C-alpha cells in the first residue's frame, strides 16, 4: 500500500524537534482550528506528490468558486505528514480540515469531530465504513486507492498463454502457473513472470489479513498467513518472482518497461503516470488475483476544536469534496490520479485518461470489490516491527528461517503490542 512519509514517531519522543519540523510544511500558514470563531474561512492540511497536491488545491479552489467570499487556506505537507499533524494537534495549531488515511484513523480519532456520513452516496459500502472507528465516523471519504495488475501482453502472446480476464481475477494457483510459464533466462537478462511479491497484499488476496475484525489480535501467523508466506517464498525460490534483494534500489516499473516482468501486481492509481510512458512492451490492466490487495481510503477529518462559522464551512467543504462531481473529477490531473473517484457520476473519469485497450476500467472493478482492513492505533509501528522481523529472519527478506516457525512468533509479539 502506498504511503507518503506518514509514519508516526512515538508520542513524546523528540517533541521539541517535531514542533520545529511542523513549521517546515510547504503552503500558506494556517490559523488554529478554533482561532477566529467569527470567520467562515478554513484551513486544510494534506500530504502528497506535486500532482496529488495539485488535485487537492484544485478541489479547494472549486469550493471557493462555489462559495464566493469563503477562503480555504491550503497547507501542503510534503514529508512526515503524520508526525507534523500530531505535533500541530498537540500545539493546538492544527488545520480546520485534515486529510487522513483509513489505515491511520484510529490513532487520530480522539482529535477529530464526529461526522455524519451517508453510505448510499458512494459506489460501495466499504468506502464509508473504512472511516469508522468504534462505530462512529471521524472522517468523510473522498478518494479510494485500489490496486490492479499490469500484464505484459507481448510476453503472454510469446508464451502462448491466453490473456487473463479483464474483470474476473485469476486464482492464486492460476497465477503461479502463469508466472512459471512467463519466466525464462538467466542472470541480469532473466525475465520474471511476476514482479516482487508484497506479502501483505498477497495475504489479503488469499483471504487472510494482518488483524482480526475488531483489531484485538494479529492474524498473519495463522494457517492462511503461513501458507501465503510460503507461496511468496516458493515463487522467489523458483525464480518466478524477484526477491527483495534482487530489486533493491531499483524501480520495477523500469523492469517492466525493459520487458523483464510478465506481470506487475502493485499497480495503484498513481502508477498510471509512469506507465503512460510505456508503449513497448504492450500492456493492459487486469484484476489482482484472488480477493485483491488492500484498498486504502482517504478521508477528510474536521478538528474537534472547530466551532462556529468555521465548523459550518468545514462541514460544507468535506461534503463538497466527498460527494460533488465537480470536486471528484479533480482527483484526476492530466494522466495522474490522486485516487479513484468514489461517486458513481465520476467513476469513469480515470478510465478516460488512456485508450480503452489499457483497461483503466479495472480500477472501477477493483473499487467495487476492494478489501478494506481495520484501522489500528500505532499501525505503522506495530506492522513495521512485524515486517522487520519477517525480512530479517525469513526468506521473505534476507533471512533463512522457516516461515512456519517465525511468523507465529512474530504474530504473538504483534498481538501483545496491540493490547498495550
C-alpha positions as a Python dict, from the first residue, in 0.01 Angstrom:
ca = {
    (1, 'X'): (0, 0, 0),
    (2, 'X'): (138, 336, -92),
    (3, 'X'): (230, 562, 197),
    (4, 'X'): (371, 912, 160),
    (5, 'X'): (608, 974, 452),
    (6, 'X'): (328, 941, 704),
    (7, 'X'): (495, 730, 975),
    (8, 'X'): (440, 832, 1336),
    (9, 'X'): (707, 891, 1596),
    (10, 'X'): (633, 767, 1949),
    (11, 'X'): (428, 1025, 2138),
    (12, 'X'): (661, 1245, 2342),
    (13, 'X'): (977, 1132, 2163),
    (14, 'X'): (1168, 1427, 2029),
    (15, 'X'): (863, 1655, 2069),
    (16, 'X'): (1070, 1970, 2057),
    (17, 'X'): (1220, 1859, 1726),
    (18, 'X'): (876, 1784, 1592),
    (19, 'X'): (748, 2127, 1692),
    (20, 'X'): (1027, 2280, 1489),
    (21, 'X'): (960, 2043, 1198),
    (22, 'X'): (592, 2130, 1195),
    (23, 'X'): (679, 2478, 1075),
    (24, 'X'): (851, 2340, 767),
    (25, 'X'): (535, 2245, 581),
    (26, 'X'): (503, 2388, 234),
    (27, 'X'): (196, 2608, 183),
    (28, 'X'): (32, 2909, 341),
    (29, 'X'): (50, 2932, 719),
    (30, 'X'): (-282, 2819, 864),
    (31, 'X'): (-468, 2950, 1166),
    (32, 'X'): (-558, 2720, 1452),
    (33, 'X'): (-892, 2547, 1405),
    (34, 'X'): (-1053, 2740, 1685),
    (35, 'X'): (-881, 3070, 1601),
    (36, 'X'): (-1124, 3334, 1474),
    (37, 'X'): (-1467, 3196, 1560),
    (38, 'X'): (-1644, 3472, 1364),
    (39, 'X'): (-1462, 3390, 1039),
    (40, 'X'): (-1602, 3138, 792),
    (41, 'X'): (-1256, 3082, 644),
    (42, 'X'): (-1091, 2743, 698),
    (43, 'X'): (-751, 2581, 659),
    (44, 'X'): (-681, 2244, 500),
    (45, 'X'): (-376, 2017, 554),
    (46, 'X'): (-280, 1731, 324),
    (47, 'X'): (16, 1525, 202),
    (48, 'X'): (113, 1411, -147),
    (49, 'X'): (326, 1443, -456),
    (50, 'X'): (313, 1752, -679),
    (51, 'X'): (26, 1610, -882),
    (52, 'X'): (-165, 1491, -575),
    (53, 'X'): (-128, 1833, -416),
    (54, 'X'): (-249, 1989, -742),
    (55, 'X'): (-569, 1783, -717),
    (56, 'X'): (-637, 1890, -359),
    (57, 'X'): (-563, 2256, -430),
    (58, 'X'): (-798, 2235, -730),
    (59, 'X'): (-1075, 2094, -509),
    (60, 'X'): (-1020, 2378, -260),
    (61, 'X'): (-1034, 2635, -543),
    (62, 'X'): (-1354, 2480, -680),
    (63, 'X'): (-1513, 2506, -335),
    (64, 'X'): (-1416, 2874, -311),
    (65, 'X'): (-1572, 2934, -653),
    (66, 'X'): (-1892, 2759, -546),
    (67, 'X'): (-1896, 2960, -219),
    (68, 'X'): (-1793, 3320, -304),
    (69, 'X'): (-1626, 3504, -20),
    (70, 'X'): (-1507, 3187, 155),
    (71, 'X'): (-1134, 3121, 178),
    (72, 'X'): (-966, 2780, 207),
    (73, 'X'): (-601, 2818, 307),
    (74, 'X'): (-412, 2511, 186),
    (75, 'X'): (-124, 2360, 382),
    (76, 'X'): (66, 2104, 173),
    (77, 'X'): (295, 1898, 397),
    (78, 'X'): (549, 1730, 171),
    (79, 'X'): (714, 1495, 423),
    (80, 'X'): (649, 1334, 763),
    (81, 'X'): (283, 1422, 738),
    (82, 'X'): (154, 1230, 1038),
    (83, 'X'): (434, 1342, 1266),
    (84, 'X'): (365, 1705, 1180),
    (85, 'X'): (-9, 1656, 1208),
    (86, 'X'): (37, 1502, 1552),
    (87, 'X'): (259, 1792, 1655),
    (88, 'X'): (13, 2057, 1536),
    (89, 'X'): (-268, 1887, 1730),
    (90, 'X'): (-55, 1883, 2046),
    (91, 'X'): (23, 2253, 1996),
    (92, 'X'): (-342, 2341, 1911),
    (93, 'X'): (-237, 2479, 1572),
    (94, 'X'): (-398, 2209, 1356),
    (95, 'X'): (-589, 2299, 1042),
    (96, 'X'): (-968, 2305, 1040),
    (97, 'X'): (-976, 2015, 790),
    (98, 'X'): (-712, 1743, 768),
    (99, 'X'): (-658, 1460, 521),
    (100, 'X'): (-634, 1119, 688),
    (101, 'X'): (-599, 762, 562),
    (102, 'X'): (-827, 487, 691),
    (103, 'X'): (-512, 300, 797),
    (104, 'X'): (-420, 583, 1037),
    (105, 'X'): (-764, 690, 1159),
    (106, 'X'): (-757, 502, 1490),
    (107, 'X'): (-454, 693, 1613),
    (108, 'X'): (-609, 1034, 1543),
    (109, 'X'): (-983, 982, 1603),
    (110, 'X'): (-984, 1140, 1953),
    (111, 'X'): (-874, 1471, 1796),
    (112, 'X'): (-1137, 1467, 1520),
    (113, 'X'): (-1501, 1574, 1530),
    (114, 'X'): (-1762, 1304, 1473),
    (115, 'X'): (-1926, 1335, 1130),
    (116, 'X'): (-2249, 1220, 966),
    (117, 'X'): (-2181, 1010, 656),
    (118, 'X'): (-2439, 868, 412),
    (119, 'X'): (-2304, 535, 274),
    (120, 'X'): (-2558, 539, -12),
    (121, 'X'): (-2371, 824, -183),
    (122, 'X'): (-2072, 603, -267),
    (123, 'X'): (-2024, 316, -510),
    (124, 'X'): (-1988, 56, -234),
    (125, 'X'): (-2029, 39, 147),
    (126, 'X'): (-1661, -35, 221),
    (127, 'X'): (-1572, 319, 121),
    (128, 'X'): (-1765, 488, 401),
    (129, 'X'): (-1720, 214, 662),
    (130, 'X'): (-1342, 242, 619),
    (131, 'X'): (-1358, 574, 802),
    (132, 'X'): (-1548, 449, 1103),
    (133, 'X'): (-1377, 395, 1435),
    (134, 'X'): (-1558, 227, 1724),
    (135, 'X'): (-1884, 259, 1534),
    (136, 'X'): (-1858, 632, 1462),
    (137, 'X'): (-1743, 830, 1156),
    (138, 'X'): (-1444, 1053, 1221),
    (139, 'X'): (-1374, 1144, 858),
    (140, 'X'): (-1566, 1164, 532),
    (141, 'X'): (-1420, 967, 237),
    (142, 'X'): (-1311, 1150, -76),
    (143, 'X'): (-1076, 911, -263),
    (144, 'X'): (-1010, 537, -285),
    (145, 'X'): (-683, 372, -383),
    (146, 'X'): (-746, 16, -502),
    (147, 'X'): (-473, -178, -679),
    (148, 'X'): (-480, -371, -1005),
    (149, 'X'): (-226, -574, -1204),
    (150, 'X'): (-48, -479, -1526),
    (151, 'X'): (32, -760, -1768),
    (152, 'X'): (291, -770, -2045),
    (153, 'X'): (66, -857, -2341),
    (154, 'X'): (363, -933, -2566),
    (155, 'X'): (508, -1179, -2313),
    (156, 'X'): (176, -1361, -2279),
    (157, 'X'): (145, -1397, -2656),
    (158, 'X'): (506, -1512, -2695),
    (159, 'X'): (450, -1783, -2431),
    (160, 'X'): (121, -1889, -2590),
    (161, 'X'): (-76, -1802, -2275),
    (162, 'X'): (-432, -1668, -2314),
    (163, 'X'): (-473, -1319, -2172),
    (164, 'X'): (-642, -1309, -1831),
    (165, 'X'): (-999, -1184, -1795),
    (166, 'X'): (-1032, -807, -1770),
    (167, 'X'): (-1292, -840, -1497),
    (168, 'X'): (-1256, -1179, -1323),
    (169, 'X'): (-940, -1234, -1117),
    (170, 'X'): (-721, -1540, -1154),
    (171, 'X'): (-692, -1772, -856),
    (172, 'X'): (-358, -1776, -678),
    (173, 'X'): (-282, -2120, -822),
    (174, 'X'): (-361, -1999, -1174),
    (175, 'X'): (-130, -1704, -1117),
    (176, 'X'): (152, -1931, -1000),
    (177, 'X'): (117, -2140, -1318),
    (178, 'X'): (117, -1829, -1539),
    (179, 'X'): (419, -1680, -1360),
    (180, 'X'): (611, -2004, -1413),
    (181, 'X'): (533, -2013, -1787),
    (182, 'X'): (632, -1648, -1833),
    (183, 'X'): (969, -1689, -1660),
    (184, 'X'): (1285, -1764, -1859),
    (185, 'X'): (1652, -1670, -1899),
    (186, 'X'): (1939, -1625, -1656),
    (187, 'X'): (2125, -1355, -1468),
    (188, 'X'): (2053, -994, -1550),
    (189, 'X'): (1856, -1096, -1858),
    (190, 'X'): (1620, -1314, -1654),
    (191, 'X'): (1253, -1245, -1729),
    (192, 'X'): (1037, -1298, -1421),
    (193, 'X'): (674, -1395, -1455),
    (194, 'X'): (585, -1168, -1165),
    (195, 'X'): (709, -852, -1001),
    (196, 'X'): (832, -876, -641),
    (197, 'X'): (550, -1009, -423),
    (198, 'X'): (426, -780, -145),
    (199, 'X'): (343, -1028, 132),
    (200, 'X'): (73, -818, 296),
    (201, 'X'): (-103, -772, -38),
    (202, 'X'): (-91, -1140, -123),
    (203, 'X'): (-214, -1228, 224),
    (204, 'X'): (-528, -1023, 156),
    (205, 'X'): (-557, -1184, -188),
    (206, 'X'): (-551, -1524, -18),
    (207, 'X'): (-836, -1426, 213),
    (208, 'X'): (-625, -1353, 520),
    (209, 'X'): (-524, -1037, 700),
    (210, 'X'): (-286, -880, 948),
    (211, 'X'): (-554, -832, 1214),
    (212, 'X'): (-890, -977, 1314),
    (213, 'X'): (-1211, -780, 1256),
    (214, 'X'): (-1206, -588, 1585),
    (215, 'X'): (-828, -533, 1591),
    (216, 'X'): (-781, -725, 1915),
    (217, 'X'): (-534, -977, 1770),
    (218, 'X'): (-283, -1014, 1488),
    (219, 'X'): (-362, -1297, 1246),
    (220, 'X'): (-78, -1309, 992),
    (221, 'X'): (71, -1605, 1180),
    (222, 'X'): (-233, -1830, 1132),
    (223, 'X'): (-257, -2110, 876),
    (224, 'X'): (-352, -1876, 591),
    (225, 'X'): (-71, -1635, 679),
    (226, 'X'): (194, -1907, 688),
    (227, 'X'): (68, -2069, 367),
    (228, 'X'): (74, -1732, 189),
    (229, 'X'): (426, -1659, 312),
    (230, 'X'): (537, -1998, 179),
    (231, 'X'): (362, -1919, -151),
    (232, 'X'): (569, -1600, -182),
    (233, 'X'): (890, -1775, -79),
    (234, 'X'): (836, -2056, -330),
    (235, 'X'): (780, -1814, -621),
    (236, 'X'): (1102, -1636, -529),
    (237, 'X'): (1294, -1962, -478),
    (238, 'X'): (1184, -2089, -818),
    (239, 'X'): (1280, -1751, -969),
    (240, 'X'): (928, -1681, -1091),
    (241, 'X'): (944, -1353, -897),
    (242, 'X'): (1244, -1141, -795),
    (243, 'X'): (1333, -1125, -427),
    (244, 'X'): (1370, -806, -226),
    (245, 'X'): (1747, -843, -269),
    (246, 'X'): (1710, -863, -650),
    (247, 'X'): (1517, -536, -669),
    (248, 'X'): (1700, -339, -402),
    (249, 'X'): (1738, 22, -517),
    (250, 'X'): (1567, -46, -849),
    (251, 'X'): (1236, 66, -997),
    (252, 'X'): (1021, -226, -1106),
    (253, 'X'): (827, -5, -1346),
    (254, 'X'): (1157, 25, -1534),
    (255, 'X'): (1195, -353, -1521),
    (256, 'X'): (851, -384, -1677),
    (257, 'X'): (938, -129, -1946),
    (258, 'X'): (1254, -328, -2023),
    (259, 'X'): (1048, -646, -2072),
    (260, 'X'): (1186, -816, -1759),
    (261, 'X'): (846, -869, -1591),
    (262, 'X'): (547, -1060, -1721),
    (263, 'X'): (314, -908, -1462),
    (264, 'X'): (326, -609, -1227),
    (265, 'X'): (90, -660, -932),
    (266, 'X'): (140, -343, -726),
    (267, 'X'): (-31, -101, -966),
    (268, 'X'): (-210, 187, -791),
    (269, 'X'): (-383, 491, -948),
    (270, 'X'): (-64, 694, -903),
    (271, 'X'): (124, 438, -1119),
    (272, 'X'): (-71, 537, -1430),
    (273, 'X'): (161, 831, -1498),
    (274, 'X'): (467, 601, -1505),
    (275, 'X'): (302, 353, -1741),
    (276, 'X'): (177, 621, -1980),
    (277, 'X'): (538, 640, -2098),
    (278, 'X'): (548, 267, -2174),
    (279, 'X'): (437, 171, -2526),
    (280, 'X'): (663, -133, -2565),
    (281, 'X'): (601, -387, -2436),
    (282, 'X'): (229, -363, -2499),
    (283, 'X'): (39, -374, -2170),
    (284, 'X'): (-305, -372, -2018),
    (285, 'X'): (-463, -396, -1674),
    (286, 'X'): (-647, -686, -1510),
    (287, 'X'): (-765, -757, -1154),
    (288, 'X'): (-516, -864, -888),
    (289, 'X'): (-551, -1243, -831),
    (290, 'X'): (-769, -1386, -557),
    (291, 'X'): (-954, -1140, -337),
    (292, 'X'): (-731, -849, -437),
    (293, 'X'): (-493, -628, -241),
    (294, 'X'): (-588, -398, 49),
    (295, 'X'): (-762, -79, -63),
    (296, 'X'): (-671, 247, 107),
    (297, 'X'): (-947, 503, 155),
    (298, 'X'): (-854, 864, 220),
    (299, 'X'): (-1088, 1092, 407),
    (300, 'X'): (-1126, 1447, 533),
    (301, 'X'): (-1142, 1498, 909),
    (302, 'X'): (-1257, 1809, 1094),
    (303, 'X'): (-1071, 1933, 1401),
    (304, 'X'): (-1262, 1858, 1720),
    (305, 'X'): (-1190, 2215, 1833),
    (306, 'X'): (-1360, 2372, 1528),
    (307, 'X'): (-1663, 2582, 1622),
    (308, 'X'): (-1896, 2849, 1487),
    (309, 'X'): (-1879, 2954, 1125),
    (310, 'X'): (-1553, 2765, 1070),
    (311, 'X'): (-1723, 2439, 1167),
    (312, 'X'): (-2012, 2515, 932),
    (313, 'X'): (-1771, 2582, 643),
    (314, 'X'): (-1565, 2274, 724),
    (315, 'X'): (-1874, 2054, 706),
    (316, 'X'): (-1972, 2206, 372),
    (317, 'X'): (-1617, 2160, 238),
    (318, 'X'): (-1582, 1791, 326),
    (319, 'X'): (-1929, 1720, 186),
    (320, 'X'): (-1837, 1905, -135),
    (321, 'X'): (-1506, 1715, -181),
    (322, 'X'): (-1670, 1384, -100),
    (323, 'X'): (-1993, 1391, -299),
    (324, 'X'): (-1987, 1656, -574),
    (325, 'X'): (-1881, 1559, -927),
    (326, 'X'): (-1702, 1890, -986),
    (327, 'X'): (-1473, 1801, -695),
    (328, 'X'): (-1442, 1426, -757),
    (329, 'X'): (-1342, 1481, -1121),
    (330, 'X'): (-1046, 1687, -1000),
    (331, 'X'): (-888, 1379, -844),
    (332, 'X'): (-754, 1326, -1197),
    (333, 'X'): (-495, 1577, -1317),
    (334, 'X'): (-378, 1506, -1672),
    (335, 'X'): (-262, 1143, -1669),
    (336, 'X'): (-202, 1135, -1294),
    (337, 'X'): (-457, 1023, -1038),
    (338, 'X'): (-459, 1101, -667),
    (339, 'X'): (-709, 819, -635),
    (340, 'X'): (-1021, 670, -788),
    (341, 'X'): (-1338, 883, -759),
    (342, 'X'): (-1586, 728, -517),
    (343, 'X'): (-1921, 853, -655),
    (344, 'X'): (-2095, 687, -947),
    (345, 'X'): (-2103, 1004, -1159),
    (346, 'X'): (-1722, 1030, -1158),
    (347, 'X'): (-1605, 668, -1166),
    (348, 'X'): (-1544, 684, -1541),
    (349, 'X'): (-1317, 989, -1515),
    (350, 'X'): (-1000, 786, -1463),
    (351, 'X'): (-1094, 541, -1740),
    (352, 'X'): (-1078, 822, -1997),
    (353, 'X'): (-714, 909, -1924),
    (354, 'X'): (-586, 635, -2159),
    (355, 'X'): (-733, 442, -2456),
    (356, 'X'): (-976, 158, -2374),
    (357, 'X'): (-720, -113, -2458),
    (358, 'X'): (-526, -19, -2141),
    (359, 'X'): (-837, -113, -1942),
    (360, 'X'): (-825, 154, -1673),
    (361, 'X'): (-1179, 34, -1607),
    (362, 'X'): (-1006, -234, -1396),
    (363, 'X'): (-983, 32, -1126),
    (364, 'X'): (-1360, 70, -1124),
    (365, 'X'): (-1397, -305, -1078),
    (366, 'X'): (-1136, -306, -801),
    (367, 'X'): (-1308, -10, -634),
    (368, 'X'): (-1634, -202, -607),
    (369, 'X'): (-1474, -519, -469),
    (370, 'X'): (-1186, -367, -272),
    (371, 'X'): (-1084, -516, 62),
    (372, 'X'): (-1051, -256, 339),
    (373, 'X'): (-875, -355, 658),
    (374, 'X'): (-949, -249, 1014),
    (375, 'X'): (-785, 71, 1144),
    (376, 'X'): (-529, 13, 1418),
    (377, 'X'): (-373, 266, 1653),
    (378, 'X'): (8, 272, 1620),
    (379, 'X'): (-37, 70, 1298),
    (380, 'X'): (287, 190, 1139),
    (381, 'X'): (492, 93, 1443),
    (382, 'X'): (321, -243, 1501),
    (383, 'X'): (321, -364, 1141),
    (384, 'X'): (667, -216, 1085),
    (385, 'X'): (811, -424, 1368),
    (386, 'X'): (644, -738, 1232),
    (387, 'X'): (769, -678, 878),
    (388, 'X'): (1119, -606, 1004),
    (389, 'X'): (1118, -947, 1171),
    (390, 'X'): (988, -1119, 858),
    (391, 'X'): (1251, -965, 633),
    (392, 'X'): (1534, -1021, 884),
    (393, 'X'): (1465, -1385, 971),
    (394, 'X'): (1280, -1543, 678),
    (395, 'X'): (1324, -1574, 301),
    (396, 'X'): (1053, -1309, 264),
    (397, 'X'): (1359, -1088, 303),
    (398, 'X'): (1722, -1180, 361),
    (399, 'X'): (1675, -1447, 629),
    (400, 'X'): (1670, -1826, 602),
    (401, 'X'): (1445, -1941, 889),
    (402, 'X'): (1123, -2131, 818),
    (403, 'X'): (821, -1902, 787),
    (404, 'X'): (614, -2166, 969),
    (405, 'X'): (838, -2115, 1275),
    (406, 'X'): (893, -1739, 1265),
    (407, 'X'): (552, -1599, 1169),
    (408, 'X'): (361, -1742, 1469),
    (409, 'X'): (630, -1598, 1699),
    (410, 'X'): (605, -1256, 1536),
    (411, 'X'): (226, -1285, 1543),
    (412, 'X'): (226, -1335, 1923),
    (413, 'X'): (455, -1037, 1969),
    (414, 'X'): (229, -830, 1743),
    (415, 'X'): (-82, -923, 1943),
    (416, 'X'): (90, -823, 2269),
    (417, 'X'): (176, -485, 2114),
    (418, 'X'): (-187, -439, 2008),
    (419, 'X'): (-307, -490, 2365),
    (420, 'X'): (-63, -249, 2526),
}
